[in-house]
């Protein structure tokens, strides 16, 4: 079973859409069958279910097993405090040692943020429209300490103010009358919280996970240089400032997903 995925919005969709927070965590299908719960994530390259995540998130499994109904629920597991972001969450998500996971349950509290329901008590409801599925989700799932139903807004600007105030990842726009599609479509659109900033250039290092041209060290992050031209310009001119695009800020103050845009004031005059 695949997941429904988002396209990137070229403009804010206004008519016939609702809006949810874009949550920064791990996409999960929670499947409860005859009282037994399995948490499955997806292989990002194939969009197929790949790994069972029960051992990573025992508190989520326990509270889902206590729910009255069987179901298939689509959602995201992330930090209970969304502002903590993906770098904190990954300490939980990537941990495989059972003893350390048990310790991290209290140190890094998480939640399963449920935003769609595909099946109730063995009956698939993916052919219902989104609002009908939302109503079913609210009827059949109870919020608990580690489970939260994602609210939605009818006014984009109201939710966007919250995203900016709390420095969250962005917004998902969803067409109200759409069925659940097991593929990527324009029925779900993502609007990322994108900003630009001018940073101070501090140095260069050859190794970069994202580019063979190395990365530039700045006072806010390391950013990959994606062309030979940019690498040569930096090494030959030693510019003091550069403009970057980024998607949010980690609690440490480092920029998330920085992308080099341009040099500022040439050599830094």
C-alpha positions in Angstrom: 0.0 0.0 0.0 1.4 3.4 -1.0 0.9 6.8 0.5 -0.7 9.9 -1.0 2.0 12.5 -1.6 2.1 16.3 -2.2 3.2 18.4 -5.1 4.8 21.8 -4.5 2.4 24.7 -4.8 3.4 27.3 -7.3 0.8 29.7 -5.8 -1.4 29.5 -2.7 -4.6 27.5 -3.6 -7.7 29.4 -2.4 -10.9 27.7 -3.5 -12.1 24.4 -2.2 -9.0 23.7 0.0 -8.4 23.3 3.7 -5.0 23.8 5.3 -2.9 21.8 7.8 0.5 22.3 9.4 3.3 20.6 7.5 4.8 18.4 10.3 8.5 17.7 10.3 9.0 14.0 11.2 8.5 10.5 9.8 5.5 9.6 7.7 3.8 6.6 9.0 0.8 4.3 8.2 -0.6 3.0 11.5 -2.4 -0.3 10.9 -4.5 -1.9 13.6 -5.9 -5.3 12.8 -7.6 -7.5 15.4 -6.1 -5.4 18.1 -2.5 -5.7 16.8 -0.8 -2.5 15.7 2.0 -2.1 13.1 3.7 1.2 12.2 5.1 1.3 8.7 7.2 4.0 7.1 7.8 4.5 3.4 10.8 4.1 1.1 11.1 7.7 -0.2 12.4 6.4 -3.6 9.6 4.0 -4.3 6.8 5.4 -2.1 6.1 1.9 -0.8 5.8 0.6 2.8 9.3 -0.6 3.8 10.2 -0.7 7.5 8.2 -1.7 10.6 8.8 1.0 13.2 7.2 -0.6 16.2 10.4 -0.9 18.2 11.3 2.8 17.7 8.0 4.1 18.9 6.7 1.7 21.7 4.5 4.4 23.3 2.7 5.1 20.1 2.0 1.4 19.6 0.7 1.0 23.1 -1.7 3.9 22.9 -3.0 2.9 19.4 -3.6 -0.7 20.7 -5.8 0.8 23.4 -8.1 2.4 20.8 -11.5 0.8 20.3 -11.6 0.3 16.6 -9.3 -1.3 14.0 -8.1 1.1 11.3 -5.5 2.2 8.8 -4.5 5.8 9.7 -2.1 8.1 7.8 0.0 10.5 9.9 3.4 11.7 10.9 5.4 10.9 14.0 7.3 13.9 15.2 8.4 15.7 18.4 5.6 16.5 20.8 6.9 20.1 20.7 7.0 20.8 17.0 9.5 23.6 17.3 12.1 21.1 18.4 12.3 20.1 14.7 13.8 17.2 12.8 17.3 17.2 14.3 16.0 16.5 17.8 13.4 14.0 16.4 16.1 12.0 14.5 17.7 11.1 17.8 14.6 9.0 18.4 13.9 7.9 14.8 17.4 6.6 14.1 17.9 4.9 17.5 17.7 1.0 17.4 19.0 0.1 20.8 16.0 -1.0 22.9 17.5 0.2 26.2 18.4 3.6 24.7 14.9 3.9 23.2 13.4 3.3 26.6 15.4 6.1 28.0 14.6 8.5 25.2 10.8 8.0 25.6 10.9 10.6 28.4 13.8 12.7 27.2 12.5 13.2 23.7 8.7 13.0 23.8 7.0 12.4 20.5 3.5 12.2 19.1 1.7 10.5 16.3 -0.1 13.3 14.4 -3.0 11.6 12.6 -4.3 13.5 9.5 -6.2 10.9 7.5 -8.0 7.6 7.8 -8.1 5.0 5.1 -10.0 2.1 6.8 -12.3 1.6 9.7 -12.9 -1.9 11.2 -11.8 -3.5 7.9 -13.8 -1.3 5.6 -11.8 0.9 3.2 -13.1 4.5 3.0 -10.6 6.0 0.6 -13.4 6.7 -1.9 -15.0 9.2 0.6 -14.0 12.8 0.2 -11.5 14.4 2.5 -14.0 16.1 4.8 -15.9 12.9 5.3 -12.7 11.1 6.1 -11.7 13.8 8.5 -15.1 13.4 10.3 -14.5 9.7 10.5 -11.0 10.2 11.9 -12.4 12.4 14.6 -15.2 9.9 15.4 -13.0 6.8 15.6 -9.7 8.0 17.1 -9.3 9.4 20.5 -6.5 11.9 21.4 -4.1 10.6 24.0 -0.8 11.6 25.5 1.1 10.5 22.4 -1.6 10.7 19.7 -3.1 13.9 18.3 -5.5 14.5 15.5 -4.2 17.2 13.2 -6.6 20.2 13.1 -7.3 22.1 9.9 -8.0 25.6 8.9 -10.2 27.1 6.2 -8.2 30.4 6.2 -4.6 30.0 4.9 -3.4 33.3 6.3 -4.5 32.4 9.9 -2.4 29.2 9.7 0.5 30.9 8.0 0.8 33.4 10.9 1.2 30.4 13.2 3.8 28.8 11.0 5.9 32.1 11.0 5.4 32.7 14.7 6.5 29.2 15.7 9.1 28.8 12.9 7.5 25.6 11.6 8.1 23.8 8.3 5.1 25.0 6.3 1.5 24.3 5.3 -0.2 21.5 3.4 -3.2 22.5 1.3 -5.7 19.7 0.6 -8.7 19.7 -1.7 -11.8 19.2 0.3 -13.7 17.0 -2.2 -10.7 14.8 -3.1 -10.5 11.0 -2.5 -7.4 9.4 -1.1 -5.0 8.8 -4.0 -2.1 6.4 -3.5 0.2 8.6 -5.5 1.5 12.2 -5.9 -1.1 14.6 -7.0 -2.2 18.3 -7.0 -5.0 17.4 -4.5 -2.4 17.8 -1.8 0.1 20.8 -2.1 2.9 21.8 0.1 3.8 25.4 0.9 7.2 25.6 2.6 8.3 28.2 5.1 11.1 29.6 2.9 13.3 32.6 3.9 16.5 34.2 2.7 19.4 35.5 4.8 22.8 37.1 4.3 25.5 35.2 6.1 29.2 35.7 6.8 31.6 33.5 4.8 34.2 32.0 7.1 36.0 29.3 5.0 35.8 26.4 2.6 36.0 22.6 3.0 36.3 20.1 0.2 34.0 17.4 1.6 30.2 17.8 1.2 27.5 15.1 1.3 25.6 17.0 -1.4 28.2 18.3 -3.9 31.5 17.3 -5.4 32.4 21.0 -5.3 32.6 21.1 -1.5 30.9 23.4 0.9 31.3 26.9 2.3 31.5 27.4 6.1 29.4 30.3 7.3 28.4 31.7 10.7 24.9 30.1 10.4 25.6 26.7 8.7 27.7 24.9 6.1 26.3 25.2 2.6 27.2 23.1 -0.4 28.6 24.9 -3.5 26.8 23.3 -6.4 28.9 24.5 -9.4 32.6 24.7 -10.3 32.1 28.4 -11.0 30.9 29.1 -7.4 33.8 27.1 -6.0 36.4 28.9 -8.1 34.9 32.3 -7.3 35.0 31.6 -3.5 38.6 30.3 -3.6 39.9 33.1 -5.8 38.0 36.1 -4.3 37.3 35.1 -0.7 33.9 37.0 -0.6 32.9 37.9 3.0 29.1 37.5 2.5 26.6 35.4 0.7 22.8 35.1 0.4 21.2 31.8 1.2 17.7 30.3 1.0 16.7 28.1 3.9 13.7 26.2 5.3 13.5 27.0 9.0 16.0 27.2 11.8 17.1 24.5 14.2 17.0 25.2 18.0 20.8 25.5 17.8 20.3 28.5 15.5 21.7 26.7 12.4 19.8 27.1 9.2 17.8 24.1 7.9 18.3 23.0 4.3 20.4 26.0 3.2 20.9 26.7 -0.5 23.4 29.1 -1.9 21.8 31.9 -4.0 24.4 34.6 -4.7 27.5 36.5 -3.4 26.8 39.8 -1.7 29.0 42.8 -2.5 31.7 40.8 -4.4 34.8 40.6 -2.2 32.9 42.0 0.7 33.5 45.7 0.2 
